């Protein structure tokens, strides 16, 4: 059963982080956008309205037989990564969404390509997009899905790495990861974050 009492125009915000424009399309930093695109495709929710300094779309994502589904706002902030919180805070304020119903999907260089991690809350971990969300929303207590994009390794600039595209085996693997990441978000939308963590954390997508 879902853990809230009354349906509203939006039950959850699912925000994927990234940078706008063709320059950043397909880069490691834009994996959050890719997961939003997959959810959009699966559930027929166009994410093409210019709202909240973002591309946005509202619709229903089913959570299983017998459930009414979840009213969601899918969000792709267009503020550039370091200001992502402006968009998310504006949307949350408009729809009066509490911090615990804002799911943020983003890249993690501490996880290898192919790994996911669900967390109910936490620090920014050095990620500037998450730092902005925490600063603008005034709390670390929002659920998030980290998608591993691999480490740059010794001697490579981190900014160059996260703004690079996937190549070779990494590219093939990330194509298989994105649908699994969307599965994880769908599980999180039931409110069962611990169950989602148990199912998806540590799982390695070959």
C-alpha positions in Angstrom: 0.0 0.0 0.0 1.1 3.6 -0.6 2.1 5.5 2.5 0.1 8.7 2.0 -3.6 9.3 2.6 -5.0 11.5 -0.1 -4.2 11.7 -3.8 -3.1 15.0 -5.2 -2.0 16.5 -8.5 1.5 15.3 -7.8 2.5 12.7 -5.2 6.2 12.6 -6.0 8.8 14.6 -7.9 11.4 12.5 -9.7 14.3 14.7 -10.8 17.1 13.5 -13.0 20.2 15.7 -12.9 22.3 16.8 -15.9 23.3 19.7 -18.1 21.2 21.1 -20.9 22.3 21.3 -24.6 23.8 19.0 -27.2 27.3 19.6 -25.8 26.4 17.4 -22.8 24.0 14.9 -24.4 25.1 11.4 -23.6 27.8 12.4 -21.1 28.3 10.7 -17.7 27.0 13.7 -15.9 23.7 13.4 -17.7 22.7 9.9 -16.7 19.9 11.4 -14.6 18.4 12.8 -17.7 18.6 9.4 -19.4 16.7 7.7 -16.6 14.0 10.3 -16.8 13.8 9.8 -20.5 13.3 6.0 -19.9 10.5 6.6 -17.4 8.9 9.1 -19.9 9.0 6.5 -22.6 7.7 3.6 -20.5 4.7 5.5 -19.1 3.8 7.9 -21.9 4.7 11.0 -19.9 6.1 13.7 -22.3 8.8 15.7 -20.5 8.7 18.8 -22.7 7.0 21.6 -20.8 9.2 24.5 -19.8 8.4 25.0 -16.1 10.5 25.6 -13.0 13.6 26.3 -15.1 13.3 22.7 -16.3 11.7 20.4 -18.8 8.8 18.8 -17.0 5.9 16.5 -17.4 3.2 15.1 -15.2 1.5 11.7 -15.4 0.8 8.4 -13.6 3.3 5.6 -12.9 1.8 2.3 -11.9 3.2 0.6 -8.8 1.6 -2.8 -9.1 -1.7 -4.7 -9.4 -4.5 -3.1 -7.4 -2.7 0.2 -6.8 -4.0 3.4 -8.2 -0.6 4.4 -9.4 1.5 7.4 -8.4 1.0 10.9 -9.7 4.5 12.1 -10.6 6.3 15.2 -11.9 9.2 14.1 -14.0 11.8 16.9 -14.0 15.0 17.6 -16.0 16.5 20.9 -14.5 17.9 23.1 -17.2 19.9 25.3 -14.9 23.1 23.4 -15.3 24.2 20.9 -12.8 25.5 23.2 -10.1 22.2 25.1 -9.8 19.9 22.0 -10.0 18.3 22.8 -6.6 16.7 26.0 -7.9 14.5 24.0 -10.2 13.7 21.3 -7.7 12.9 23.7 -4.9 10.6 25.7 -7.2 8.7 22.6 -8.2 8.4 21.3 -4.7 7.2 24.6 -3.4 4.5 24.9 -6.2 3.1 21.4 -5.6 3.8 21.5 -1.8 5.8 18.3 -2.0 7.6 17.3 1.3 11.3 16.6 1.1 10.8 12.8 1.5 8.8 12.6 -1.7 11.5 14.1 -3.9 13.6 11.4 -5.6 16.8 12.6 -7.2 18.6 10.5 -9.8 22.3 11.4 -10.5 25.7 10.1 -11.5 28.2 8.7 -9.0 31.9 8.5 -9.9 32.6 6.3 -6.8 30.5 3.5 -8.2 31.6 1.5 -11.3 29.5 1.6 -14.4 26.8 -1.0 -13.9 26.2 -0.4 -10.2 23.2 1.4 -8.5 22.7 2.6 -5.0 19.4 3.7 -3.3 19.7 5.9 -0.3 16.9 7.5 1.8 19.0 10.5 2.7 22.6 11.6 3.0 25.2 14.3 2.4 26.2 15.7 -1.0 29.2 13.3 -1.2 31.1 16.0 -3.2 28.4 16.1 -6.0 27.7 19.7 -6.8 24.2 19.0 -8.1 23.2 17.3 -4.8 24.9 20.1 -2.9 22.6 22.6 -4.7 19.5 20.5 -3.9 20.4 20.3 -0.2 21.1 24.1 0.0 17.9 25.1 -1.8 15.6 22.6 -0.1 17.2 23.0 3.3 17.5 19.3 4.0 19.5 16.2 3.2 16.5 14.0 3.8 15.4 13.2 0.3 15.7 9.8 -1.3 18.1 9.4 -4.2 19.3 6.9 -6.7 23.0 6.9 -7.6 24.0 5.5 -10.9 27.6 4.5 -11.2 29.5 6.1 -14.1 33.0 4.9 -13.1 36.1 6.7 -11.7 38.4 8.9 -13.8 41.4 7.3 -12.2 44.8 8.8 -11.5 45.7 11.9 -13.4 42.5 12.6 -15.2 40.5 15.8 -14.4 37.1 15.0 -12.8 35.2 17.7 -14.8 36.6 16.4 -18.1 35.6 12.8 -17.0 32.0 13.5 -16.1 31.5 15.6 -19.2 32.8 12.8 -21.4 30.7 10.3 -23.2 30.6 6.6 -22.5 32.8 4.5 -24.8 33.3 0.8 -25.7 32.2 -1.6 -23.0 31.0 1.2 -20.7 28.7 2.5 -23.4 27.2 -1.0 -23.9 26.8 -1.5 -20.2 25.2 1.9 -19.5 22.5 1.1 -22.0 21.6 -2.0 -20.0 21.8 -0.1 -16.7 19.3 2.6 -17.6 16.2 0.3 -17.7 17.3 -1.2 -14.4 17.6 2.3 -12.9 14.1 3.1 -14.0 12.9 -0.2 -12.3 14.6 1.1 -9.1 12.7 4.4 -9.3 9.4 2.6 -9.8 10.1 0.6 -6.7 11.0 3.8 -4.8 7.7 5.3 -5.8 5.9 2.8 -3.5 7.6 4.4 -0.6 9.5 1.2 0.2 13.0 2.7 0.1 14.5 0.0 2.3 13.0 -2.6 0.0 14.4 -0.8 -3.1 17.8 -0.6 -1.5 17.7 -4.3 -0.6 16.8 -5.2 -4.2 19.1 -2.8 -6.2 22.0 -1.9 -4.0 25.2 -3.7 -4.9 23.6 -5.2 -8.0 25.9 -5.2 -10.9 24.5 -4.9 -14.4 26.8 -6.8 -16.7 
